[in-house]
Amino acid sequence: MTGNKKRFRLTMLGLLCGGLLLVGIGAGVTFAEVSSFSYAGEKLLDQVQAQSKSFEVPLKEGWERLYISSYGLELSETARIEISEDMEPGSVRIDLDYQTAGPRVSYSWEEGDNEAYMNLYWANREELSLLLACKDQLLTDIQDRKISDYIAVKMTEAVITVNPADAERVVLE
C-alpha cells in the first residue's frame, strides 16, 4: 500500500513538473511571437466612409460673438473661416467633410445675452458595429505582425463661411 502511494505521488510530481515545463515553453514561444510585432502608428479603420454635412445657423444681431468649439473633432487642425459676399449677413454656413466608421457630426447650441456658443461633437455612435470593425482590423493586422492606434473618425475639412460684415463676430475655439 505504501509503495502505491509513493508511486502515485511520484507520478503526480512528474505530471506537475511536465506541466510547468510545457507552460514555460508556451510562455517563451508567446513572448517571442509578440516581440516580433511592430507598431504601425495611427491608422484609419478600413471600413471608414467619406461623409459630409452642411448646415446654416443664425447670427443674431444682438450677439457680439458666436463661439464655435468642438469636442473630439479637432477643428483647430482642419477648420478655417472663409469670407464670402454670397453669404447673407446674419448667417453662418458650416461645411464639414469627414471620414467615419459609424459616428456622425452633431451640434448643440447655447445662447447668452450678447453671445452664443455652438459645440460640434461626434454623435450616434453605433458601438457594436464599431467594435466589430476594430476587431476585424486588429485580426488582419495581427496576421501581418503589426499593431496600430485605430482611428474610427477623422475630420478632413471644416469650412465656416460668413459675410464680411460678420467676420469679426465668429470665433473658432
C-alpha positions in Angstrom: 0.0 0.0 0.0 2.7 2.5 0.8 4.5 1.6 -2.4 1.4 2.6 -4.4 1.1 5.9 -2.6 4.8 6.6 -3.2 4.4 5.7 -6.9 1.2 7.9 -7.2 3.0 10.8 -5.6 6.0 10.5 -7.9 3.6 10.2 -10.9 1.7 13.4 -9.8 5.1 15.2 -9.2 6.2 14.2 -12.7 3.0 15.4 -14.2 3.3 18.7 -12.3 6.9 19.2 -13.5 5.9 18.3 -17.0 3.0 20.7 -16.9 5.2 23.5 -15.6 7.8 22.8 -18.3 5.1 23.0 -21.0 3.7 26.2 -19.5 7.3 27.7 -19.6 7.8 26.7 -23.2 4.4 28.1 -24.2 5.2 31.4 -22.4 8.6 31.6 -24.1 7.1 31.0 -27.6 4.3 33.5 -26.9 6.8 36.1 -25.8 9.0 35.5 -28.9 5.9 35.8 -31.2 4.6 39.0 -29.5 8.1 40.5 -29.5 8.2 40.2 -33.3 5.2 42.6 -33.7 5.8 46.2 -34.9 4.0 49.4 -34.2 2.4 50.8 -37.3 1.3 54.2 -35.9 -2.2 55.7 -36.3 -4.4 54.2 -38.9 -7.9 54.8 -40.1 -10.1 51.7 -40.0 -10.6 50.1 -43.4 -14.4 50.4 -43.0 -14.4 54.2 -42.9 -16.6 56.1 -45.3 -16.4 59.7 -46.5 -19.3 61.8 -45.3 -20.2 65.5 -45.5 -22.6 67.7 -43.6 -23.6 71.3 -44.2 -25.9 73.5 -42.2 -26.6 77.1 -41.6 -27.0 78.8 -38.2 -28.3 82.3 -37.5 -26.1 85.0 -36.2 -28.5 87.3 -34.3 -27.9 91.0 -34.3 -27.6 91.4 -30.5 -24.7 88.9 -30.3 -21.2 90.3 -30.2 -19.7 86.8 -30.8 -20.5 83.3 -31.9 -18.0 80.9 -30.4 -17.7 77.6 -32.3 -15.9 74.8 -30.4 -15.6 71.1 -30.7 -15.4 68.1 -28.6 -13.2 65.5 -30.2 -13.5 66.9 -33.8 -10.1 68.6 -33.7 -11.3 71.7 -35.5 -8.1 73.6 -34.8 -6.2 71.4 -37.3 -8.8 71.4 -40.1 -11.0 74.4 -39.8 -10.9 77.7 -41.5 -13.1 80.7 -41.7 -13.9 82.0 -45.2 -15.4 85.3 -46.0 -17.9 85.5 -48.9 -20.1 88.2 -50.3 -22.5 85.4 -51.3 -23.5 84.7 -47.7 -26.4 86.6 -46.2 -25.5 88.9 -43.4 -26.6 87.4 -40.1 -26.0 83.7 -41.0 -23.1 81.3 -40.8 -22.7 78.2 -43.1 -20.7 75.3 -41.8 -19.4 72.7 -44.2 -17.8 69.6 -42.8 -16.1 66.7 -44.6 -15.0 63.7 -42.5 -14.3 60.0 -42.6 -16.2 57.8 -40.3 -16.8 54.1 -39.4 -20.1 55.0 -37.6 -20.3 58.2 -35.6 -21.9 61.3 -37.2 -21.3 65.0 -36.5 -23.9 66.8 -34.5 -24.0 70.1 -32.6 -25.5 71.7 -29.5 -26.4 75.3 -29.2 -26.4 77.7 -26.2 -27.4 81.3 -26.3 -26.5 84.1 -23.9 -27.5 87.7 -23.8 -24.8 89.0 -26.1 -23.1 85.8 -27.3 -23.8 82.3 -28.4 -21.9 79.0 -28.2 -22.0 76.2 -30.7 -20.4 72.9 -29.8 -19.7 70.3 -32.5 -19.3 66.7 -31.4 -19.4 63.1 -32.6 -22.8 61.5 -32.0 -25.0 58.5 -32.9 -22.2 56.1 -32.1 -23.0 52.6 -33.2 -20.9 50.8 -30.6 -21.4 47.2 -31.8 -20.6 47.9 -35.4 -17.6 50.0 -34.4 -16.4 47.2 -32.1 -16.7 44.6 -34.9 -14.9 46.9 -37.3 -12.0 47.3 -34.8 -11.9 43.6 -34.2 -11.7 42.7 -37.9 -8.9 45.3 -38.4 -7.0 44.1 -35.4 -7.1 40.4 -36.5 -6.0 41.4 -40.0 -3.1 43.4 -38.6 -2.1 40.6 -36.2 -1.7 38.3 -39.2 0.7 40.9 -40.6 2.5 41.2 -37.3 1.7 44.8 -36.6 -0.5 46.8 -34.2 -1.8 50.3 -34.7 -3.7 53.0 -33.0 -7.0 52.6 -34.8 -9.0 55.8 -35.6 -12.7 55.4 -36.3 -13.4 59.1 -37.2 -11.3 61.8 -38.7 -12.3 65.4 -39.7 -10.7 66.2 -43.0 -12.0 69.7 -43.6 -14.2 72.2 -41.9 -15.1 75.4 -43.7 -17.1 78.2 -41.9 -18.4 80.8 -44.3 -19.5 84.2 -43.2 -20.4 87.5 -44.7 -17.6 90.2 -44.5 -19.8 92.2 -42.1 -19.9 89.3 -39.7 -16.3 88.1 -40.0 -15.2 89.6 -36.6 -18.2 88.1 -34.8 -17.4 84.4 -35.4 -14.6 82.8 -33.3 -13.1 79.3 -33.5 -12.1 77.8 -30.2 
